[in-house]
Amino acid sequence: MLTVNNIEVVYWGTILVLKGVSLTVPEGKITALIGANGAGKTTTLKAITGLVRLERGEVTRGSVEFESRRIENRAPEDTSRLGIVMVREGRRLFEELTAEENLLVGGALGKRRRRERPHHRDGTSSLDAVYEYFPRLRERRRIRAGYLSGGEQQMLAIGCAMMASPKVLLLDEPSLGLAPLVAREIFGLIHRLNTEAGMTVFLVEQNAKMALELASYGYVMENGKIVLDGPTAKLREDADVEEFYLGIRGAERRRFTDVKSYKRRKRWLA
């Protein structure tokens, strides 16, 4: 459905950020991209959606294909009309508008696509579908978005994306700033969207444990490159992923001087 083929992204004509990134997001699946802060995960999403152009960036090599159509370096409004909708890090809501007003703004984007096909499988409206998955938003629909809790704001941001009738939903750090229990609730709702509504999801996360539990296939990114990929069950058992992203191995107590000089050689850097 969505394929990134060996792309390079350059900012300001000089700064190389992505260095030959390739990945595939199959229809009806949840695909995860994990990595440390600054690895290039968000830039990958911006390269797909065209937002990279707004920051003086450009895909200088390779291609991005959506439904067999090349879309690299297209304007963000063009990719959104095709059905690629991104929930950006930090929610980015209209804080002075109510929750329902935010949803209706999101709905304006998908108006044409909803005329062609309703978002929900049983034919209900997009707004009804959002309230079905996020009943708390129905209860809080008259409250200004700025007064909602962090978890409610994240639900609202995803709900706004649903109102745009996406064919593929891109999520950038949906657990950021949320308490663990709230983050797990959000991930549970994403799972329902995938299994019940058939939503295709591309998830970017620093919380590798939760991301690899939710997705069926995952990619590991470091320094602008994909260094490892595979079914998430296999990635969870990988020694380097366990140690550097899941915190399972290498947890024995050491003196500070030992930690400072400790360098486990990752297989992908060998």
C-alpha positions as CSV (number, residue, x, y, z in Angstrom):
1,M,0.0,0.0,0.0
2,L,2.7,2.4,1.1
3,T,6.3,1.9,0.1
4,V,9.4,3.9,0.8
5,N,12.2,3.0,-1.6
6,N,15.8,3.9,-0.7
7,I,15.1,7.6,0.1
8,E,17.5,10.3,1.1
9,V,16.3,13.5,2.7
10,V,18.4,16.7,2.7
11,Y,17.6,19.8,4.7
12,W,18.7,23.3,3.5
13,G,20.5,21.7,0.6
14,T,23.4,20.5,2.8
15,I,22.2,18.4,5.8
16,L,21.7,14.7,5.0
17,V,19.2,13.3,7.5
18,L,17.8,10.1,5.9
19,K,20.4,7.8,4.2
20,G,18.8,5.2,2.0
21,V,15.6,4.4,4.0
22,S,13.4,1.6,2.7
23,L,10.2,0.2,4.3
24,T,6.8,-1.1,3.5
25,V,3.4,-0.5,5.2
26,P,1.0,-3.2,4.0
27,E,-2.7,-2.6,3.9
28,G,-4.7,-3.5,7.0
29,K,-1.7,-4.0,9.2
30,I,0.1,-2.0,12.0
31,T,3.7,-1.4,11.1
32,A,6.1,0.1,13.7
33,L,9.2,2.3,13.3
34,I,11.3,2.5,16.5
35,G,14.5,4.2,17.4
36,A,16.1,6.7,19.7
37,N,15.3,10.4,19.7
38,G,17.0,12.0,16.6
39,A,17.2,8.8,14.7
40,G,15.1,10.2,11.8
41,K,11.8,8.7,12.6
42,T,9.7,11.9,12.3
43,T,11.6,12.9,9.2
44,T,10.5,9.7,7.6
45,L,6.9,10.5,8.3
46,K,7.4,14.1,7.0
47,A,9.0,12.7,3.8
48,I,5.9,10.5,3.3
49,T,3.4,13.3,3.9
50,G,5.3,16.1,2.2
51,L,5.7,18.1,5.4
52,V,9.4,18.0,4.9
53,R,9.0,20.7,2.2
54,L,7.7,23.1,4.8
55,E,11.0,22.9,6.7
56,R,13.3,23.5,3.7
57,G,13.8,19.7,3.2
58,E,13.6,17.6,0.1
59,V,13.6,13.9,-0.9
60,T,16.7,14.0,-3.1
61,R,17.0,10.3,-4.0
62,G,14.7,7.3,-4.0
63,S,10.9,7.3,-4.1
64,V,7.7,7.2,-2.0
65,E,4.9,5.2,-3.5
66,F,1.3,5.1,-2.3
67,E,-1.2,2.8,-4.1
68,S,1.4,2.5,-7.0
69,R,1.6,6.3,-7.3
70,R,4.8,8.2,-6.7
71,I,4.2,11.0,-4.1
72,E,7.6,12.1,-2.9
73,N,8.0,15.9,-2.6
74,R,4.3,16.5,-3.2
75,A,2.5,19.2,-1.1
76,P,1.1,18.0,2.2
77,E,-2.5,18.9,1.1
78,D,-2.1,16.7,-1.9
79,T,-1.0,13.6,0.1
80,S,-3.8,14.2,2.6
81,R,-6.3,14.2,-0.2
82,L,-5.0,10.8,-1.3
83,G,-5.8,9.4,2.1
84,I,-2.5,9.7,4.1
85,V,-3.3,11.4,7.4
86,M,-0.7,12.1,10.1
87,V,-1.2,12.7,13.8
88,R,1.8,14.8,14.7
89,E,3.8,14.7,17.9
90,G,2.3,17.0,20.5
91,R,-1.3,16.6,19.3
92,R,-1.5,20.1,17.6
93,L,-5.1,20.8,18.4
94,F,-7.1,24.1,18.3
95,E,-7.1,24.6,22.0
96,E,-9.8,27.4,22.0
97,L,-12.3,25.2,20.1
98,T,-14.3,22.5,21.8
99,A,-13.6,18.9,21.2
100,E,-16.4,18.5,18.8
101,E,-15.5,21.6,16.9
102,N,-12.0,20.2,16.5
103,L,-13.5,17.0,15.1
104,L,-15.6,18.9,12.6
105,V,-12.5,20.8,11.4
106,G,-10.8,17.4,10.8
107,G,-13.9,16.3,9.0
108,A,-13.7,19.0,6.5
109,L,-10.6,17.4,5.1
110,G,-12.3,14.1,4.4
111,K,-15.6,15.4,3.1
112,R,-15.0,14.3,-0.5
113,R,-13.8,10.9,0.4
114,R,-16.8,10.3,2.8
115,R,-19.1,11.0,-0.1
116,E,-17.5,8.1,-1.9
117,R,-17.4,5.7,1.1
118,P,-18.3,6.1,4.8
119,H,-15.4,5.7,7.2
120,H,-17.0,3.0,9.2
121,R,-17.7,-0.5,7.9
122,D,-21.4,-0.4,9.0
123,G,-22.1,2.9,7.2
124,T,-22.3,5.1,10.3
125,S,-21.0,8.7,10.0
126,S,-17.4,9.5,10.9
127,L,-18.5,11.5,13.9
128,D,-20.5,8.6,15.2
129,A,-17.6,6.3,14.6
130,V,-15.2,8.5,16.6
131,Y,-17.6,8.6,19.5
132,E,-18.0,4.9,19.3
133,Y,-14.3,4.3,19.7
134,F,-13.8,7.3,22.1
135,P,-16.9,7.5,24.2
136,R,-15.0,9.9,26.6
137,L,-14.9,12.4,23.7
138,R,-18.7,12.3,23.5
139,E,-18.9,13.1,27.2
140,R,-16.3,16.0,26.8
141,R,-17.5,17.2,23.4
142,R,-18.5,20.7,24.7
143,I,-15.2,21.2,26.6
144,R,-12.4,23.3,25.0
145,A,-9.6,21.1,23.8
146,G,-7.1,23.1,25.9
147,Y,-8.8,21.9,29.1
148,L,-8.8,18.2,28.2
149,S,-6.3,15.9,29.9
150,G,-3.2,14.7,27.9
151,G,-4.9,11.3,27.2
152,E,-8.1,12.9,26.1
153,Q,-6.2,15.3,23.8
154,Q,-4.4,12.3,22.2
155,M,-7.8,10.6,21.7
156,L,-9.1,13.8,20.1
157,A,-6.1,14.1,17.8
158,I,-6.6,10.6,16.6
159,G,-10.4,11.3,16.3
160,C,-9.7,14.3,14.1
161,A,-7.6,12.1,11.9
162,M,-10.4,9.5,11.7
163,M,-12.8,12.3,10.6
164,A,-10.6,12.8,7.5
165,S,-11.4,9.2,6.4
166,P,-7.7,8.1,6.1
167,K,-6.6,5.2,4.0
168,V,-3.4,5.0,6.1
169,L,-3.0,6.6,9.5
170,L,0.5,7.8,10.5
171,L,1.1,8.2,14.3
172,D,4.1,10.1,15.6
173,E,4.8,9.3,19.2
174,P,1.2,8.8,20.4
175,S,2.4,7.9,24.0
176,L,4.6,11.0,24.4
177,G,4.0,12.7,27.7
178,L,1.3,10.2,28.9
179,A,1.2,8.1,32.0
180,P,1.9,4.4,31.3
181,L,-1.7,3.4,32.0
182,V,-3.1,6.1,29.7
183,A,-0.6,5.2,27.0
184,R,-1.7,1.6,27.2
185,E,-5.3,2.7,26.8
186,I,-4.4,4.7,23.7
187,F,-2.5,1.7,22.3
188,G,-5.5,-0.5,23.0
189,L,-7.7,1.9,21.0
190,I,-5.3,1.9,18.1
191,H,-5.5,-1.9,18.2
192,R,-9.3,-1.7,18.0
193,L,-9.1,0.7,15.0
194,N,-7.0,-1.8,13.2
195,T,-8.8,-5.0,14.1
196,E,-12.4,-3.7,14.0
197,A,-12.3,-0.9,11.3
198,G,-9.4,-2.4,9.3
199,M,-7.3,0.8,9.7
200,T,-3.8,0.7,8.2
201,V,-1.4,2.2,10.7
202,F,2.2,3.3,10.5
203,L,3.4,3.9,14.1
204,V,6.5,5.8,15.1
205,E,7.4,5.3,18.7
206,Q,10.3,5.6,21.2
207,N,8.4,3.2,23.5
208,A,9.7,0.2,21.7
209,K,8.1,-2.3,24.1
210,M,4.5,-1.1,23.5
211,A,5.1,-0.5,19.8
212,L,6.5,-4.1,19.2
213,E,3.6,-5.5,21.1
214,L,1.0,-3.7,19.0
215,A,2.5,-4.0,15.5
216,S,2.9,-7.1,13.4
217,Y,6.1,-5.9,11.6
218,G,8.8,-3.5,12.8
219,Y,11.8,-1.5,11.7
220,V,14.6,-0.2,13.8
221,M,16.2,3.1,12.8
222,E,19.5,4.6,13.8
223,N,21.3,7.7,12.5
224,G,19.0,8.0,9.5
225,K,19.2,4.3,8.4
226,I,17.1,1.2,8.8
227,V,19.4,-1.1,10.7
228,L,17.1,-4.0,11.4
229,D,13.6,-5.2,10.4
230,G,11.3,-8.2,10.7
231,P,8.2,-9.6,12.4
232,T,7.8,-8.0,15.8
233,A,7.8,-11.3,17.5
234,K,11.3,-11.9,16.1
235,L,12.5,-8.4,16.9
236,R,11.4,-8.8,20.6
237,E,13.8,-11.8,20.9
238,D,16.7,-10.0,19.2
239,A,19.6,-9.6,21.7
240,D,20.4,-6.0,20.6
241,V,16.8,-4.9,20.5
242,E,16.3,-6.4,24.0
243,E,19.4,-4.6,25.4
244,F,19.2,-1.2,23.7
245,Y,15.4,-0.7,23.2
246,L,13.6,-3.0,25.7
247,G,16.1,-2.7,28.5
248,I,16.1,-6.5,29.2
249,R,19.7,-7.5,28.9
250,G,22.8,-5.8,30.2
251,A,20.9,-4.7,33.3
252,E,23.5,-5.9,35.8
253,R,24.8,-3.3,38.2
254,R,28.1,-1.7,37.3
255,R,30.3,1.1,38.7
256,F,30.0,4.4,36.9
257,T,33.5,4.1,35.4
258,D,32.5,0.7,33.9
259,V,29.3,2.1,32.4
260,K,31.1,5.1,30.9
261,S,33.5,2.9,29.1
262,Y,31.0,0.1,28.3
263,K,30.4,-0.4,24.5
264,R,28.5,-3.4,23.4
265,R,29.2,-3.8,19.7
266,K,25.8,-3.9,17.9
267,R,25.6,-6.5,15.2
268,W,24.3,-4.0,12.7
269,L,27.3,-1.7,13.3
270,A,29.8,-4.5,13.0
